[in-house]
Amino acid sequence: MIKLHNAGVGSVVTVQELASAGILRERMLALGLTKGAKVEVIRKGPSGDPTLFNIRGAMIALRNEESSLVTVQI
């Protein structure tokens, strides 16, 4: 298992765990980052941050500090 921010562009991963708490956890769950959700890495920003993800059909940009809280399986 790896952190979401380490997943390569073009890969599709499965969410295993969220390490966030409070408001940030609620926001991530509302975006569809629930256990078992498939996430596709679309592209990274010019400096590698933020990264654009396809989460359940929605394009979502997350900063590395946010995506590093998501454990995924390739």
N, CA, C and O atoms as a CHARMM CRD file, in Angstrom:
* protein
*
  296
    1    1 MET  N      0.83800  -1.18200   0.00000 PROA 1      0.00000
    2    1 MET  CA     0.00000   0.00000   0.00000 PROA 1      0.00000
    3    1 MET  C      0.88000   1.24100   0.00000 PROA 1      0.00000
    4    1 MET  O      1.96300   1.26100   0.58500 PROA 1      0.00000
    5    2 ILE  N      0.38800   2.26700  -0.66700 PROA 2      0.00000
    6    2 ILE  CA     1.12700   3.52500  -0.76900 PROA 2      0.00000
    7    2 ILE  C      0.19500   4.69000  -0.44200 PROA 2      0.00000
    8    2 ILE  O     -1.01100   4.50400  -0.27400 PROA 2      0.00000
    9    3 LYS  N      0.75700   5.87200  -0.35500 PROA 3      0.00000
   10    3 LYS  CA    -0.03900   7.07900  -0.16600 PROA 3      0.00000
   11    3 LYS  C     -0.50100   7.57800  -1.53600 PROA 3      0.00000
   12    3 LYS  O      0.19700   7.38700  -2.53200 PROA 3      0.00000
   13    4 LEU  N     -1.65100   8.20300  -1.58800 PROA 4      0.00000
   14    4 LEU  CA    -2.24000   8.64600  -2.84800 PROA 4      0.00000
   15    4 LEU  C     -1.31300   9.59100  -3.61100 PROA 4      0.00000
   16    4 LEU  O     -1.25700   9.52800  -4.83900 PROA 4      0.00000
   17    5 HSD  N     -0.59100  10.46000  -2.91600 PROA 5      0.00000
   18    5 HSD  CA     0.27300  11.41400  -3.62800 PROA 5      0.00000
   19    5 HSD  C      1.46300  10.73000  -4.30800 PROA 5      0.00000
   20    5 HSD  O      2.12800  11.35300  -5.13600 PROA 5      0.00000
   21    6 ASN  N      1.74700   9.46200  -3.98000 PROA 6      0.00000
   22    6 ASN  CA     2.83300   8.71500  -4.60900 PROA 6      0.00000
   23    6 ASN  C      2.37600   7.91800  -5.82700 PROA 6      0.00000
   24    6 ASN  O      3.20800   7.35300  -6.53600 PROA 6      0.00000
   25    7 ALA  N      1.07800   7.86300  -6.08000 PROA 7      0.00000
   26    7 ALA  CA     0.55700   7.12100  -7.23200 PROA 7      0.00000
   27    7 ALA  C      0.91800   7.85700  -8.52000 PROA 7      0.00000
   28    7 ALA  O      0.82500   9.08200  -8.58700 PROA 7      0.00000
   29    8 GLY  N      1.32500   7.11200  -9.53200 PROA 8      0.00000
   30    8 GLY  CA     1.75000   7.70400 -10.79200 PROA 8      0.00000
   31    8 GLY  C      0.58100   8.14700 -11.65600 PROA 8      0.00000
   32    8 GLY  O     -0.52700   7.62200 -11.54600 PROA 8      0.00000
   33    9 VAL  N      0.84500   9.11900 -12.51400 PROA 9      0.00000
   34    9 VAL  CA    -0.16500   9.61800 -13.44500 PROA 9      0.00000
   35    9 VAL  C     -0.63700   8.46200 -14.32800 PROA 9      0.00000
   36    9 VAL  O      0.17600   7.69800 -14.84900 PROA 9      0.00000
   37   10 GLY  N     -1.94400   8.34200 -14.49000 PROA 10     0.00000
   38   10 GLY  CA    -2.52900   7.28100 -15.29800 PROA 10     0.00000
   39   10 GLY  C     -2.90600   6.04500 -14.51200 PROA 10     0.00000
   40   10 GLY  O     -3.59800   5.17200 -15.03600 PROA 10     0.00000
   41   11 SER  N     -2.46900   5.94900 -13.26900 PROA 11     0.00000
   42   11 SER  CA    -2.79300   4.75600 -12.48200 PROA 11     0.00000
   43   11 SER  C     -4.17400   4.86900 -11.84800 PROA 11     0.00000
   44   11 SER  O     -4.66100   5.96400 -11.56400 PROA 11     0.00000
   45   12 VAL  N     -4.78200   3.72900 -11.63600 PROA 12     0.00000
   46   12 VAL  CA    -6.06900   3.64900 -10.93900 PROA 12     0.00000
   47   12 VAL  C     -5.82400   2.87400  -9.65200 PROA 12     0.00000
   48   12 VAL  O     -5.33600   1.74400  -9.67800 PROA 12     0.00000
   49   13 VAL  N     -6.16600   3.49000  -8.53000 PROA 13     0.00000
   50   13 VAL  CA    -5.89900   2.90100  -7.22100 PROA 13     0.00000
   51   13 VAL  C     -7.20400   2.78100  -6.43400 PROA 13     0.00000
   52   13 VAL  O     -8.21300   3.39000  -6.79000 PROA 13     0.00000
   53   14 THR  N     -7.17000   1.99100  -5.36600 PROA 14     0.00000
   54   14 THR  CA    -8.33200   1.78400  -4.50700 PROA 14     0.00000
   55   14 THR  C     -8.04000   2.34000  -3.12500 PROA 14     0.00000
   56   14 THR  O     -7.01000   2.02600  -2.52800 PROA 14     0.00000
   57   15 VAL  N     -8.94200   3.16600  -2.61800 PROA 15     0.00000
   58   15 VAL  CA    -8.77500   3.76700  -1.29100 PROA 15     0.00000
   59   15 VAL  C     -8.88000   2.68800  -0.22200 PROA 15     0.00000
   60   15 VAL  O     -9.80900   1.88000  -0.23800 PROA 15     0.00000
   61   16 GLN  N     -7.92300   2.67400   0.71000 PROA 16     0.00000
   62   16 GLN  CA    -7.91400   1.72500   1.81700 PROA 16     0.00000
   63   16 GLN  C     -8.21600   2.40200   3.15100 PROA 16     0.00000
   64   16 GLN  O     -8.92700   1.84300   3.98600 PROA 16     0.00000
   65   17 GLU  N     -7.66800   3.62200   3.35500 PROA 17     0.00000
   66   17 GLU  CA    -7.80700   4.26200   4.66400 PROA 17     0.00000
   67   17 GLU  C     -7.58100   5.75800   4.54900 PROA 17     0.00000
   68   17 GLU  O     -6.80400   6.22100   3.71300 PROA 17     0.00000
   69   18 LEU  N     -8.27600   6.51700   5.40900 PROA 18     0.00000
   70   18 LEU  CA    -8.07200   7.96200   5.53000 PROA 18     0.00000
   71   18 LEU  C     -7.44000   8.24800   6.88300 PROA 18     0.00000
   72   18 LEU  O     -7.91900   7.76400   7.90900 PROA 18     0.00000
   73   19 ALA  N     -6.37100   9.02800   6.89200 PROA 19     0.00000
   74   19 ALA  CA    -5.70800   9.36200   8.15800 PROA 19     0.00000
   75   19 ALA  C     -6.08600  10.76400   8.63300 PROA 19     0.00000
   76   19 ALA  O     -5.52100  11.25600   9.61000 PROA 19     0.00000
   77   20 SER  N     -7.02400  11.40700   7.96100 PROA 20     0.00000
   78   20 SER  CA    -7.42400  12.76100   8.34000 PROA 20     0.00000
   79   20 SER  C     -8.49300  12.71700   9.43100 PROA 20     0.00000
   80   20 SER  O     -9.08400  11.67400   9.71000 PROA 20     0.00000
   81   21 ALA  N     -8.72300  13.88500  10.04000 PROA 21     0.00000
   82   21 ALA  CA    -9.72500  13.98500  11.10200 PROA 21     0.00000
   83   21 ALA  C    -10.49100  15.29700  10.95600 PROA 21     0.00000
   84   21 ALA  O    -10.07400  16.20300  10.23500 PROA 21     0.00000
   85   22 GLY  N    -11.61000  15.37500  11.65100 PROA 22     0.00000
   86   22 GLY  CA   -12.37700  16.60400  11.71700 PROA 22     0.00000
   87   22 GLY  C    -12.96900  17.03700  10.38200 PROA 22     0.00000
   88   22 GLY  O    -13.46400  16.21900   9.60700 PROA 22     0.00000
   89   23 ILE  N    -12.90700  18.34100  10.13400 PROA 23     0.00000
   90   23 ILE  CA   -13.49400  18.93600   8.93500 PROA 23     0.00000
   91   23 ILE  C    -12.84700  18.38600   7.66800 PROA 23     0.00000
   92   23 ILE  O    -13.54300  18.12300   6.68700 PROA 23     0.00000
   93   24 LEU  N    -11.52500  18.20800   7.67300 PROA 24     0.00000
   94   24 LEU  CA   -10.84400  17.68000   6.49100 PROA 24     0.00000
   95   24 LEU  C    -11.32900  16.26800   6.17600 PROA 24     0.00000
   96   24 LEU  O    -11.51800  15.92900   5.00800 PROA 24     0.00000
   97   25 ARG  N    -11.53000  15.45000   7.18700 PROA 25     0.00000
   98   25 ARG  CA   -12.04300  14.08300   6.96900 PROA 25     0.00000
   99   25 ARG  C    -13.43800  14.13000   6.35600 PROA 25     0.00000
  100   25 ARG  O    -13.73500  13.39200   5.41700 PROA 25     0.00000
  101   26 GLU  N    -14.28400  14.99200   6.88600 PROA 26     0.00000
  102   26 GLU  CA   -15.64000  15.12500   6.35300 PROA 26     0.00000
  103   26 GLU  C    -15.60900  15.56900   4.89500 PROA 26     0.00000
  104   26 GLU  O    -16.38100  15.06900   4.07600 PROA 26     0.00000
  105   27 ARG  N    -14.72000  16.50700   4.56700 PROA 27     0.00000
  106   27 ARG  CA   -14.60800  16.99200   3.19100 PROA 27     0.00000
  107   27 ARG  C    -14.15900  15.87400   2.25900 PROA 27     0.00000
  108   27 ARG  O    -14.70700  15.71300   1.16900 PROA 27     0.00000
  109   28 MET  N    -13.16100  15.10200   2.68700 PROA 28     0.00000
  110   28 MET  CA   -12.65800  14.01100   1.84700 PROA 28     0.00000
  111   28 MET  C    -13.72500  12.93700   1.63700 PROA 28     0.00000
  112   28 MET  O    -13.86000  12.40300   0.53600 PROA 28     0.00000
  113   29 LEU  N    -14.47200  12.62300   2.67400 PROA 29     0.00000
  114   29 LEU  CA   -15.55000  11.64900   2.53800 PROA 29     0.00000
  115   29 LEU  C    -16.62900  12.17500   1.59500 PROA 29     0.00000
  116   29 LEU  O    -17.17900  11.41600   0.79700 PROA 29     0.00000
  117   30 ALA  N    -16.93500  13.47800   1.68300 PROA 30     0.00000
  118   30 ALA  CA   -17.93300  14.08600   0.80400 PROA 30     0.00000
  119   30 ALA  C    -17.47400  14.07500  -0.65600 PROA 30     0.00000
  120   30 ALA  O    -18.30100  14.02000  -1.56600 PROA 30     0.00000
  121   31 LEU  N    -16.15400  14.12900  -0.88000 PROA 31     0.00000
  122   31 LEU  CA   -15.61300  14.08200  -2.23600 PROA 31     0.00000
  123   31 LEU  C    -15.62700  12.66500  -2.81000 PROA 31     0.00000
  124   31 LEU  O    -15.36700  12.47300  -3.99800 PROA 31     0.00000
  125   32 GLY  N    -15.92700  11.68400  -1.98000 PROA 32     0.00000
  126   32 GLY  CA   -16.00300  10.30500  -2.45200 PROA 32     0.00000
  127   32 GLY  C    -14.81100   9.45100  -2.08500 PROA 32     0.00000
  128   32 GLY  O    -14.69500   8.32100  -2.56000 PROA 32     0.00000
  129   33 LEU  N    -13.92100   9.96100  -1.25000 PROA 33     0.00000
  130   33 LEU  CA   -12.74600   9.18700  -0.83000 PROA 33     0.00000
  131   33 LEU  C    -13.10500   8.25300   0.31300 PROA 33     0.00000
  132   33 LEU  O    -12.64500   8.42200   1.44200 PROA 33     0.00000
  133   34 THR  N    -13.93000   7.27000   0.00400 PROA 34     0.00000
  134   34 THR  CA   -14.35000   6.27600   0.98500 PROA 34     0.00000
  135   34 THR  C    -13.63300   4.96600   0.70400 PROA 34     0.00000
  136   34 THR  O    -13.13700   4.75200  -0.40300 PROA 34     0.00000
  137   35 LYS  N    -13.57600   4.09300   1.69400 PROA 35     0.00000
  138   35 LYS  CA   -12.87800   2.81800   1.53200 PROA 35     0.00000
  139   35 LYS  C    -13.46500   2.04600   0.35200 PROA 35     0.00000
  140   35 LYS  O    -14.68000   1.88000   0.24500 PROA 35     0.00000
  141   36 GLY  N    -12.59200   1.58400  -0.52100 PROA 36     0.00000
  142   36 GLY  CA   -13.01000   0.82800  -1.69300 PROA 36     0.00000
  143   36 GLY  C    -13.23800   1.65700  -2.94100 PROA 36     0.00000
  144   36 GLY  O    -13.43200   1.10000  -4.02200 PROA 36     0.00000
  145   37 ALA  N    -13.22000   2.98700  -2.81500 PROA 37     0.00000
  146   37 ALA  CA   -13.44700   3.85600  -3.97200 PROA 37     0.00000
  147   37 ALA  C    -12.25800   3.78100  -4.93000 PROA 37     0.00000
  148   37 ALA  O    -11.10600   3.73100  -4.50000 PROA 37     0.00000
  149   38 LYS  N    -12.54700   3.77400  -6.22000 PROA 38     0.00000
  150   38 LYS  CA   -11.50600   3.78900  -7.25100 PROA 38     0.00000
  151   38 LYS  C    -11.14900   5.23900  -7.56000 PROA 38     0.00000
  152   38 LYS  O    -12.02800   6.08200  -7.74100 PROA 38     0.00000
  153   39 VAL  N     -9.85200   5.51700  -7.61800 PROA 39     0.00000
  154   39 VAL  CA    -9.36300   6.86000  -7.89900 PROA 39     0.00000
  155   39 VAL  C     -8.35300   6.77300  -9.04300 PROA 39     0.00000
  156   39 VAL  O     -7.41300   5.97900  -8.99400 PROA 39     0.00000
  157   40 GLU  N     -8.55500   7.59200 -10.06700 PROA 40     0.00000
  158   40 GLU  CA    -7.62400   7.64800 -11.19200 PROA 40     0.00000
  159   40 GLU  C     -6.80000   8.92700 -11.09400 PROA 40     0.00000
  160   40 GLU  O     -7.34800  10.00800 -10.88000 PROA 40     0.00000
  161   41 VAL  N     -5.48200   8.80000 -11.25000 PROA 41     0.00000
  162   41 VAL  CA    -4.60200   9.96900 -11.22500 PROA 41     0.00000
  163   41 VAL  C     -4.56300  10.52900 -12.65200 PROA 41     0.00000
  164   41 VAL  O     -4.07900   9.86400 -13.56800 PROA 41     0.00000
  165   42 ILE  N     -5.06900  11.74300 -12.83600 PROA 42     0.00000
  166   42 ILE  CA    -5.17100  12.34700 -14.16600 PROA 42     0.00000
  167   42 ILE  C     -3.88600  13.07900 -14.54000 PROA 42     0.00000
  168   42 ILE  O     -3.28100  12.78400 -15.57000 PROA 42     0.00000
  169   43 ARG  N     -3.47100  14.02600 -13.71400 PROA 43     0.00000
  170   43 ARG  CA    -2.22600  14.74900 -13.97900 PROA 43     0.00000
  171   43 ARG  C     -1.78000  15.51400 -12.74600 PROA 43     0.00000
  172   43 ARG  O     -2.55500  15.78100 -11.82900 PROA 43     0.00000
  173   44 LYS  N     -0.49800  15.85500 -12.76200 PROA 44     0.00000
  174   44 LYS  CA     0.08600  16.63200 -11.66800 PROA 44     0.00000
  175   44 LYS  C      0.32900  18.05400 -12.15500 PROA 44     0.00000
  176   44 LYS  O      0.54800  18.28000 -13.34500 PROA 44     0.00000
  177   45 GLY  N      0.28900  19.00700 -11.23500 PROA 45     0.00000
  178   45 GLY  CA     0.54300  20.40500 -11.56800 PROA 45     0.00000
  179   45 GLY  C      1.99300  20.58900 -12.00000 PROA 45     0.00000
  180   45 GLY  O      2.80400  19.67300 -11.86900 PROA 45     0.00000
  181   46 PRO  N      2.32000  21.77800 -12.51800 PROA 46     0.00000
  182   46 PRO  CA     3.66900  22.04800 -13.03400 PROA 46     0.00000
  183   46 PRO  C      4.79100  21.76900 -12.02700 PROA 46     0.00000
  184   46 PRO  O      5.86400  21.30000 -12.40600 PROA 46     0.00000
  185   47 SER  N      4.54600  22.05100 -10.76900 PROA 47     0.00000
  186   47 SER  CA     5.56700  21.80200  -9.75300 PROA 47     0.00000
  187   47 SER  C      5.28000  20.50900  -8.98500 PROA 47     0.00000
  188   47 SER  O      5.90100  20.23800  -7.95700 PROA 47     0.00000
  189   48 GLY  N      4.32400  19.70700  -9.50000 PROA 48     0.00000
  190   48 GLY  CA     3.96700  18.46300  -8.82700 PROA 48     0.00000
  191   48 GLY  C      2.85100  18.61400  -7.81000 PROA 48     0.00000
  192   48 GLY  O      2.46500  17.64900  -7.15200 PROA 48     0.00000
  193   49 ASP  N      2.33500  19.82500  -7.68500 PROA 49     0.00000
  194   49 ASP  CA     1.28600  20.09100  -6.70500 PROA 49     0.00000
  195   49 ASP  C      0.38700  21.19200  -7.24800 PROA 49     0.00000
  196   49 ASP  O      0.93700  22.20300  -7.68400 PROA 49     0.00000
  197   50 PRO  N     -0.91900  21.10100  -7.26600 PROA 50     0.00000
  198   50 PRO  CA    -1.74300  19.98500  -6.82300 PROA 50     0.00000
  199   50 PRO  C     -1.81700  18.88400  -7.88300 PROA 50     0.00000
  200   50 PRO  O     -1.26200  19.01600  -8.97400 PROA 50     0.00000
  201   51 THR  N     -2.50600  17.80900  -7.54500 PROA 51     0.00000
  202   51 THR  CA    -2.71200  16.69600  -8.46800 PROA 51     0.00000
  203   51 THR  C     -4.20300  16.58200  -8.75100 PROA 51     0.00000
  204   51 THR  O     -5.03100  16.72400  -7.85200 PROA 51     0.00000
  205   52 LEU  N     -4.53000  16.32300 -10.00800 PROA 52     0.00000
  206   52 LEU  CA    -5.92000  16.17700 -10.42500 PROA 52     0.00000
  207   52 LEU  C     -6.29400  14.69900 -10.42200 PROA 52     0.00000
  208   52 LEU  O     -5.60300  13.87300 -11.01900 PROA 52     0.00000
  209   53 PHE  N     -7.39300  14.37200  -9.74700 PROA 53     0.00000
  210   53 PHE  CA    -7.87400  12.99700  -9.63200 PROA 53     0.00000
  211   53 PHE  C     -9.28200  12.88000 -10.17900 PROA 53     0.00000
  212   53 PHE  O    -10.06200  13.83000 -10.12400 PROA 53     0.00000
  213   54 ASN  N     -9.60400  11.70300 -10.71000 PROA 54     0.00000
  214   54 ASN  CA   -10.97600  11.37400 -11.08100 PROA 54     0.00000
  215   54 ASN  C    -11.50600  10.47100  -9.97800 PROA 54     0.00000
  216   54 ASN  O    -11.09200   9.31900  -9.84700 PROA 54     0.00000
  217   55 ILE  N    -12.43100  11.01300  -9.18400 PROA 55     0.00000
  218   55 ILE  CA   -13.00600  10.27700  -8.07000 PROA 55     0.00000
  219   55 ILE  C    -14.49800  10.11800  -8.33300 PROA 55     0.00000
  220   55 ILE  O    -15.26000  11.08000  -8.23500 PROA 55     0.00000
  221   56 ARG  N    -14.90800   8.89700  -8.66700 PROA 56     0.00000
  222   56 ARG  CA   -16.31700   8.59500  -8.93700 PROA 56     0.00000
  223   56 ARG  C    -16.92000   9.51800  -9.99000 PROA 56     0.00000
  224   56 ARG  O    -18.06500   9.95200  -9.86300 PROA 56     0.00000
  225   57 GLY  N    -16.13900   9.81800 -11.03300 PROA 57     0.00000
  226   57 GLY  CA   -16.62500  10.62700 -12.13700 PROA 57     0.00000
  227   57 GLY  C    -16.43800  12.11800 -11.97800 PROA 57     0.00000
  228   57 GLY  O    -16.73900  12.87100 -12.90400 PROA 57     0.00000
  229   58 ALA  N    -15.95300  12.57200 -10.83900 PROA 58     0.00000
  230   58 ALA  CA   -15.72100  13.99700 -10.60700 PROA 58     0.00000
  231   58 ALA  C    -14.22000  14.28200 -10.63600 PROA 58     0.00000
  232   58 ALA  O    -13.42700  13.52200 -10.08000 PROA 58     0.00000
  233   59 MET  N    -13.83900  15.37200 -11.28100 PROA 59     0.00000
  234   59 MET  CA   -12.43600  15.78700 -11.31200 PROA 59     0.00000
  235   59 MET  C    -12.15600  16.64200 -10.07600 PROA 59     0.00000
  236   59 MET  O    -12.73900  17.71100  -9.89900 PROA 59     0.00000
  237   60 ILE  N    -11.25600  16.15300  -9.22800 PROA 60     0.00000
  238   60 ILE  CA   -10.94000  16.81100  -7.96000 PROA 60     0.00000
  239   60 ILE  C     -9.43700  17.06300  -7.87800 PROA 60     0.00000
  240   60 ILE  O     -8.63900  16.15400  -8.11100 PROA 60     0.00000
  241   61 ALA  N     -9.05100  18.29700  -7.54700 PROA 61     0.00000
  242   61 ALA  CA    -7.63400  18.62700  -7.34300 PROA 61     0.00000
  243   61 ALA  C     -7.35600  18.62100  -5.84600 PROA 61     0.00000
  244   61 ALA  O     -8.05500  19.27200  -5.07000 PROA 61     0.00000
  245   62 LEU  N     -6.32700  17.87700  -5.45300 PROA 62     0.00000
  246   62 LEU  CA    -5.90800  17.82500  -4.05100 PROA 62     0.00000
  247   62 LEU  C     -4.44500  18.20500  -3.94000 PROA 62     0.00000
  248   62 LEU  O     -3.63200  17.83100  -4.78600 PROA 62     0.00000
  249   63 ARG  N     -4.11100  18.95000  -2.89700 PROA 63     0.00000
  250   63 ARG  CA    -2.70800  19.26000  -2.61800 PROA 63     0.00000
  251   63 ARG  C     -2.03100  18.02200  -2.06600 PROA 63     0.00000
  252   63 ARG  O     -2.69100  17.11700  -1.55500 PROA 63     0.00000
  253   64 ASN  N     -0.70500  17.98600  -2.17100 PROA 64     0.00000
  254   64 ASN  CA     0.05100  16.82600  -1.67400 PROA 64     0.00000
  255   64 ASN  C     -0.16800  16.60000  -0.18300 PROA 64     0.00000
  256   64 ASN  O     -0.21000  15.45600   0.26900 PROA 64     0.00000
  257   65 GLU  N     -0.30700  17.67500   0.58100 PROA 65     0.00000
  258   65 GLU  CA    -0.51800  17.50900   2.02400 PROA 65     0.00000
  259   65 GLU  C     -1.85600  16.82500   2.31500 PROA 65     0.00000
  260   65 GLU  O     -1.99000  16.15200   3.33700 PROA 65     0.00000
  261   66 GLU  N     -2.83900  16.98400   1.43900 PROA 66     0.00000
  262   66 GLU  CA    -4.12200  16.30700   1.60500 PROA 66     0.00000
  263   66 GLU  C     -4.05700  14.86600   1.10500 PROA 66     0.00000
  264   66 GLU  O     -4.50300  13.94200   1.78500 PROA 66     0.00000
  265   67 SER  N     -3.49500  14.68500  -0.09400 PROA 67     0.00000
  266   67 SER  CA    -3.46400  13.33400  -0.68000 PROA 67     0.00000
  267   67 SER  C     -2.48700  12.40700   0.05400 PROA 67     0.00000
  268   67 SER  O     -2.56100  11.18700  -0.09700 PROA 67     0.00000
  269   68 SER  N     -1.57800  12.97700   0.84400 PROA 68     0.00000
  270   68 SER  CA    -0.66300  12.12400   1.61100 PROA 68     0.00000
  271   68 SER  C     -1.37000  11.47900   2.80700 PROA 68     0.00000
  272   68 SER  O     -0.80300  10.60200   3.46000 PROA 68     0.00000
  273   69 LEU  N     -2.58000  11.89700   3.09200 PROA 69     0.00000
  274   69 LEU  CA    -3.35800  11.33200   4.20800 PROA 69     0.00000
  275   69 LEU  C     -4.21800  10.14800   3.77000 PROA 69     0.00000
  276   69 LEU  O     -4.90000   9.53100   4.58900 PROA 69     0.00000
  277   70 VAL  N     -4.17900   9.83500   2.47300 PROA 70     0.00000
  278   70 VAL  CA    -5.00600   8.74700   1.92200 PROA 70     0.00000
  279   70 VAL  C     -4.12000   7.56400   1.58000 PROA 70     0.00000
  280   70 VAL  O     -3.21200   7.69000   0.75800 PROA 70     0.00000
  281   71 THR  N     -4.36700   6.42200   2.19300 PROA 71     0.00000
  282   71 THR  CA    -3.64300   5.18500   1.88000 PROA 71     0.00000
  283   71 THR  C     -4.41700   4.44700   0.81200 PROA 71     0.00000
  284   71 THR  O     -5.62600   4.24900   0.92800 PROA 71     0.00000
  285   72 VAL  N     -3.69700   4.03300  -0.25100 PROA 72     0.00000
  286   72 VAL  CA    -4.34700   3.35600  -1.36900 PROA 72     0.00000
  287   72 VAL  C     -3.60400   2.06700  -1.72400 PROA 72     0.00000
  288   72 VAL  O     -2.46900   1.84000  -1.30400 PROA 72     0.00000
  289   73 GLN  N     -4.28000   1.24000  -2.50600 PROA 73     0.00000
  290   73 GLN  CA    -3.67600   0.00300  -3.00600 PROA 73     0.00000
  291   73 GLN  C     -3.74400   0.03900  -4.52500 PROA 73     0.00000
  292   73 GLN  O     -4.76500   0.40500  -5.10600 PROA 73     0.00000
  293   74 ILE  N     -2.64000  -0.34600  -5.15800 PROA 74     0.00000
  294   74 ILE  CA    -2.57300  -0.32500  -6.62300 PROA 74     0.00000
  295   74 ILE  C     -3.26300  -1.55100  -7.18100 PROA 74     0.00000
  296   74 ILE  O     -3.31900  -1.72800  -8.39800 PROA 74     0.00000
